[in-house]
Amino acid sequence: MPNSILIFVFATATCLFQSGNARAEQLRPIGEIAFTANHAFTSEQLKQQLAIQEGDVVVVKQVKDKLKVEVEKLNLFYLSEGYVAIKIAPPIVTSSDGERTFRITFNLNEGRRFRVGKVSFAGEWPLTEKELLAITHLSNNPIFNYRTLQEDLQTLEKKCGPKHFPLPRTKIREADGEVDVIFELARKNP
């Protein structure tokens, strides 16, 4: 079978080898995933947010692209836990020539945790502010949560009518440790 393709599955990664010419994508297992400057969450809690895991076999050339997605997952996790100033540097991938595995290190700057400040509404909404607050959940949470903000946007969009859409504006009040959110009713372009 000189030009056939064999598929091997290792852990959660699928790896392709082309038989017949010993030329295969360079594959390596992830030996360790580490985090620096994480104080709010343990390394184990952060690893649970990732699709890649220690022991997964990956194509070395694809690691950087995969890590961009993983950084976005970590970013969303932190934003949904109130860390609106989270900064994640591009991950560092290290491996010596003699090693068969590589290490991935995520360098974090978590910043502080923010609470929900004032939630308000601007524009001519078809409901009163009291009714709008009743159908949204962001103001019910003491800690700012990006996922809840997105869910509230979807709820408000259903109440806007066909000619309008909700536009969130946030104001981070660093000194108070709060995020104010204004849902503005904007007109769709015809």
C-alpha positions as YAML, in Angstrom:
chain: A
units: angstrom
residues:
- id: 1
  name: MET
  ca: [0.00, 0.00, 0.00]
- id: 2
  name: PRO
  ca: [2.54, 2.64, -1.08]
- id: 3
  name: ASN
  ca: [0.19, 5.62, -1.27]
- id: 4
  name: SER
  ca: [-2.52, 4.74, 1.21]
- id: 5
  name: ILE
  ca: [-3.43, 6.83, 4.21]
- id: 6
  name: LEU
  ca: [-3.71, 5.27, 7.64]
- id: 7
  name: ILE
  ca: [-5.61, 6.96, 10.44]
- id: 8
  name: PHE
  ca: [-4.55, 6.47, 14.04]
- id: 9
  name: VAL
  ca: [-6.44, 7.90, 17.01]
- id: 10
  name: PHE
  ca: [-4.46, 8.88, 20.11]
- id: 11
  name: ALA
  ca: [-6.46, 10.20, 23.07]
- id: 12
  name: THR
  ca: [-8.62, 12.95, 21.54]
- id: 13
  name: ALA
  ca: [-6.39, 13.81, 18.58]
- id: 14
  name: THR
  ca: [-6.66, 12.20, 15.14]
- id: 15
  name: CYS
  ca: [-3.32, 11.89, 13.37]
- id: 16
  name: LEU
  ca: [-2.71, 11.21, 9.69]
- id: 17
  name: PHE
  ca: [0.29, 9.25, 8.42]
- id: 18
  name: GLN
  ca: [1.07, 8.62, 4.80]
- id: 19
  name: SER
  ca: [2.51, 5.17, 4.44]
- id: 20
  name: GLY
  ca: [5.03, 4.15, 1.84]
- id: 21
  name: ASN
  ca: [7.36, 7.11, 2.09]
- id: 22
  name: ALA
  ca: [8.11, 7.53, 5.81]
- id: 23
  name: ARG
  ca: [7.12, 11.17, 5.46]
- id: 24
  name: ALA
  ca: [4.56, 12.01, 8.11]
- id: 25
  name: GLU
  ca: [3.50, 15.18, 9.81]
- id: 26
  name: GLN
  ca: [5.65, 15.74, 12.87]
- id: 27
  name: LEU
  ca: [3.51, 14.61, 15.79]
- id: 28
  name: ARG
  ca: [4.17, 15.08, 19.46]
- id: 29
  name: PRO
  ca: [2.14, 14.59, 22.60]
- id: 30
  name: ILE
  ca: [1.52, 17.51, 24.91]
- id: 31
  name: GLY
  ca: [3.55, 16.71, 28.00]
- id: 32
  name: GLU
  ca: [2.45, 19.59, 30.22]
- id: 33
  name: ILE
  ca: [0.11, 22.55, 30.21]
- id: 34
  name: ALA
  ca: [1.11, 25.21, 32.73]
- id: 35
  name: PHE
  ca: [-0.18, 28.62, 33.81]
- id: 36
  name: THR
  ca: [1.72, 31.50, 35.39]
- id: 37
  name: ALA
  ca: [0.26, 34.26, 37.59]
- id: 38
  name: ASN
  ca: [-3.11, 32.54, 37.97]
- id: 39
  name: HIS
  ca: [-4.40, 33.43, 41.42]
- id: 40
  name: ALA
  ca: [-8.19, 33.29, 41.06]
- id: 41
  name: PHE
  ca: [-8.36, 29.77, 39.62]
- id: 42
  name: THR
  ca: [-6.19, 26.69, 39.97]
- id: 43
  name: SER
  ca: [-4.33, 25.27, 37.01]
- id: 44
  name: GLU
  ca: [-6.71, 22.31, 37.05]
- id: 45
  name: GLN
  ca: [-9.75, 24.61, 36.81]
- id: 46
  name: LEU
  ca: [-8.17, 26.41, 33.86]
- id: 47
  name: LYS
  ca: [-7.22, 23.16, 32.11]
- id: 48
  name: GLN
  ca: [-10.90, 22.17, 32.24]
- id: 49
  name: GLN
  ca: [-11.69, 25.15, 30.00]
- id: 50
  name: LEU
  ca: [-9.38, 23.89, 27.24]
- id: 51
  name: ALA
  ca: [-10.10, 21.44, 24.42]
- id: 52
  name: ILE
  ca: [-6.47, 20.36, 24.31]
- id: 53
  name: GLN
  ca: [-5.23, 18.27, 27.21]
- id: 54
  name: GLU
  ca: [-1.98, 16.84, 28.44]
- id: 55
  name: GLY
  ca: [-1.26, 13.62, 26.56]
- id: 56
  name: ASP
  ca: [-3.07, 14.71, 23.38]
- id: 57
  name: VAL
  ca: [-1.02, 14.05, 20.25]
- id: 58
  name: VAL
  ca: [-1.02, 17.02, 17.90]
- id: 59
  name: VAL
  ca: [0.58, 18.04, 14.63]
- id: 60
  name: VAL
  ca: [3.38, 20.39, 15.67]
- id: 61
  name: LYS
  ca: [2.73, 22.82, 12.80]
- id: 62
  name: GLN
  ca: [-0.89, 23.24, 13.94]
- id: 63
  name: VAL
  ca: [-0.20, 23.99, 17.60]
- id: 64
  name: LYS
  ca: [-0.06, 27.79, 17.27]
- id: 65
  name: ASP
  ca: [-3.43, 27.92, 15.48]
- id: 66
  name: LYS
  ca: [-5.00, 25.64, 18.09]
- id: 67
  name: LEU
  ca: [-3.60, 27.79, 20.88]
- id: 68
  name: LYS
  ca: [-5.28, 30.93, 19.50]
- id: 69
  name: VAL
  ca: [-8.62, 29.20, 20.02]
- id: 70
  name: GLU
  ca: [-7.60, 28.07, 23.51]
- id: 71
  name: VAL
  ca: [-6.65, 31.64, 24.47]
- id: 72
  name: GLU
  ca: [-10.12, 32.78, 23.39]
- id: 73
  name: LYS
  ca: [-11.72, 30.07, 25.56]
- id: 74
  name: LEU
  ca: [-9.70, 31.17, 28.58]
- id: 75
  name: ASN
  ca: [-10.53, 34.80, 27.86]
- id: 76
  name: LEU
  ca: [-14.27, 34.05, 27.73]
- id: 77
  name: PHE
  ca: [-14.03, 32.05, 30.96]
- id: 78
  name: TYR
  ca: [-12.37, 34.94, 32.79]
- id: 79
  name: LEU
  ca: [-14.78, 37.54, 31.35]
- id: 80
  name: SER
  ca: [-17.68, 35.39, 32.54]
- id: 81
  name: GLU
  ca: [-16.20, 35.34, 36.04]
- id: 82
  name: GLY
  ca: [-15.87, 39.12, 36.33]
- id: 83
  name: TYR
  ca: [-12.25, 39.53, 35.20]
- id: 84
  name: VAL
  ca: [-12.84, 42.17, 32.53]
- id: 85
  name: ALA
  ca: [-9.19, 43.28, 32.44]
- id: 86
  name: ILE
  ca: [-7.77, 39.78, 31.82]
- id: 87
  name: LYS
  ca: [-4.68, 39.73, 29.63]
- id: 88
  name: ILE
  ca: [-3.32, 36.49, 28.20]
- id: 89
  name: ALA
  ca: [0.01, 36.63, 26.42]
- id: 90
  name: PRO
  ca: [0.55, 34.34, 23.42]
- id: 91
  name: PRO
  ca: [1.28, 30.90, 24.89]
- id: 92
  name: ILE
  ca: [4.89, 29.74, 24.99]
- id: 93
  name: VAL
  ca: [5.57, 26.31, 23.49]
- id: 94
  name: THR
  ca: [8.86, 24.74, 24.53]
- id: 95
  name: SER
  ca: [10.56, 21.46, 23.78]
- id: 96
  name: SER
  ca: [14.18, 20.43, 23.56]
- id: 97
  name: ASP
  ca: [15.40, 18.31, 20.68]
- id: 98
  name: GLY
  ca: [15.78, 15.27, 22.90]
- id: 99
  name: GLU
  ca: [12.26, 15.50, 24.33]
- id: 100
  name: ARG
  ca: [9.39, 13.65, 22.74]
- id: 101
  name: THR
  ca: [6.78, 15.95, 24.30]
- id: 102
  name: PHE
  ca: [6.35, 19.66, 24.55]
- id: 103
  name: ARG
  ca: [5.18, 22.07, 27.22]
- id: 104
  name: ILE
  ca: [2.62, 24.84, 26.76]
- id: 105
  name: THR
  ca: [2.71, 27.79, 29.15]
- id: 106
  name: PHE
  ca: [-0.07, 30.37, 29.39]
- id: 107
  name: ASN
  ca: [1.09, 33.64, 30.99]
- id: 108
  name: LEU
  ca: [-1.83, 35.44, 32.60]
- id: 109
  name: ASN
  ca: [-2.49, 38.83, 34.11]
- id: 110
  name: GLU
  ca: [-5.90, 38.36, 35.70]
- id: 111
  name: GLY
  ca: [-6.45, 41.86, 37.02]
- id: 112
  name: ARG
  ca: [-9.18, 42.34, 39.58]
- id: 113
  name: ARG
  ca: [-12.68, 40.92, 39.67]
- id: 114
  name: PHE
  ca: [-15.44, 43.37, 38.76]
- id: 115
  name: ARG
  ca: [-19.01, 43.57, 40.00]
- id: 116
  name: VAL
  ca: [-22.07, 44.64, 38.03]
- id: 117
  name: GLY
  ca: [-22.68, 48.35, 38.54]
- id: 118
  name: LYS
  ca: [-25.70, 50.11, 37.13]
- id: 119
  name: VAL
  ca: [-27.74, 48.47, 34.37]
- id: 120
  name: SER
  ca: [-29.83, 50.96, 32.41]
- id: 121
  name: PHE
  ca: [-31.64, 51.39, 29.11]
- id: 122
  name: ALA
  ca: [-31.46, 54.25, 26.60]
- id: 123
  name: GLY
  ca: [-33.76, 54.97, 23.69]
- id: 124
  name: GLU
  ca: [-37.46, 54.40, 23.11]
- id: 125
  name: TRP
  ca: [-37.93, 50.81, 24.29]
- id: 126
  name: PRO
  ca: [-41.40, 49.24, 23.91]
- id: 127
  name: LEU
  ca: [-41.23, 48.26, 27.62]
- id: 128
  name: THR
  ca: [-40.61, 50.23, 30.80]
- id: 129
  name: GLU
  ca: [-37.20, 50.09, 32.49]
- id: 130
  name: LYS
  ca: [-38.76, 48.05, 35.31]
- id: 131
  name: GLU
  ca: [-40.09, 45.51, 32.78]
- id: 132
  name: LEU
  ca: [-36.74, 45.39, 30.97]
- id: 133
  name: LEU
  ca: [-34.87, 44.78, 34.23]
- id: 134
  name: ALA
  ca: [-37.32, 41.96, 35.02]
- id: 135
  name: ILE
  ca: [-36.54, 40.08, 31.79]
- id: 136
  name: THR
  ca: [-32.76, 40.52, 31.99]
- id: 137
  name: HIS
  ca: [-30.43, 38.78, 34.40]
- id: 138
  name: LEU
  ca: [-27.20, 40.77, 34.42]
- id: 139
  name: SER
  ca: [-28.33, 43.02, 37.27]
- id: 140
  name: ASN
  ca: [-29.27, 39.94, 39.33]
- id: 141
  name: ASN
  ca: [-25.64, 38.83, 39.47]
- id: 142
  name: PRO
  ca: [-23.26, 40.54, 41.85]
- id: 143
  name: ILE
  ca: [-20.27, 39.62, 39.62]
- id: 144
  name: PHE
  ca: [-20.07, 40.82, 36.01]
- id: 145
  name: ASN
  ca: [-20.64, 37.91, 33.63]
- id: 146
  name: TYR
  ca: [-20.03, 38.28, 29.89]
- id: 147
  name: ARG
  ca: [-22.12, 35.20, 29.03]
- id: 148
  name: THR
  ca: [-25.10, 36.64, 30.92]
- id: 149
  name: LEU
  ca: [-24.64, 39.91, 29.02]
- id: 150
  name: GLN
  ca: [-24.84, 37.97, 25.73]
- id: 151
  name: GLU
  ca: [-27.95, 36.08, 26.90]
- id: 152
  name: ASP
  ca: [-29.61, 39.37, 27.90]
- id: 153
  name: LEU
  ca: [-28.83, 40.79, 24.47]
- id: 154
  name: GLN
  ca: [-30.66, 37.88, 22.84]
- id: 155
  name: THR
  ca: [-33.65, 38.34, 25.16]
- id: 156
  name: LEU
  ca: [-33.79, 42.08, 24.47]
- id: 157
  name: GLU
  ca: [-33.44, 41.57, 20.72]
- id: 158
  name: LYS
  ca: [-36.70, 39.62, 20.75]
- id: 159
  name: LYS
  ca: [-38.43, 42.58, 22.42]
- id: 160
  name: CYS
  ca: [-37.05, 45.26, 20.08]
- id: 161
  name: GLY
  ca: [-39.21, 44.73, 17.06]
- id: 162
  name: PRO
  ca: [-38.00, 44.35, 13.48]
- id: 163
  name: LYS
  ca: [-36.63, 47.90, 13.08]
- id: 164
  name: HIS
  ca: [-34.39, 48.04, 16.15]
- id: 165
  name: PHE
  ca: [-31.65, 46.14, 17.96]
- id: 166
  name: PRO
  ca: [-30.06, 46.42, 21.41]
- id: 167
  name: LEU
  ca: [-26.56, 47.84, 21.51]
- id: 168
  name: PRO
  ca: [-24.67, 47.34, 24.77]
- id: 169
  name: ARG
  ca: [-22.26, 49.98, 26.01]
- id: 170
  name: THR
  ca: [-20.09, 49.24, 28.99]
- id: 171
  name: LYS
  ca: [-18.29, 51.61, 31.28]
- id: 172
  name: ILE
  ca: [-15.62, 50.13, 33.50]
- id: 173
  name: ARG
  ca: [-15.29, 52.05, 36.75]
- id: 174
  name: GLU
  ca: [-11.85, 50.92, 37.86]
- id: 175
  name: ALA
  ca: [-11.91, 52.81, 41.18]
- id: 176
  name: ASP
  ca: [-15.20, 51.19, 42.21]
- id: 177
  name: GLY
  ca: [-14.49, 47.78, 40.70]
- id: 178
  name: GLU
  ca: [-17.75, 47.91, 38.78]
- id: 179
  name: VAL
  ca: [-18.98, 47.64, 35.20]
- id: 180
  name: ASP
  ca: [-21.98, 49.77, 34.23]
- id: 181
  name: VAL
  ca: [-24.01, 48.52, 31.27]
- id: 182
  name: ILE
  ca: [-26.32, 50.62, 29.13]
- id: 183
  name: PHE
  ca: [-28.49, 48.77, 26.62]
- id: 184
  name: GLU
  ca: [-29.19, 51.33, 23.91]
- id: 185
  name: LEU
  ca: [-32.01, 50.79, 21.45]
- id: 186
  name: ALA
  ca: [-30.52, 51.38, 17.99]
- id: 187
  name: ARG
  ca: [-32.32, 51.59, 14.64]
- id: 188
  name: LYS
  ca: [-31.48, 49.05, 11.94]
- id: 189
  name: ASN
  ca: [-30.44, 50.43, 8.59]
- id: 190
  name: PRO
  ca: [-33.19, 49.94, 5.97]
...
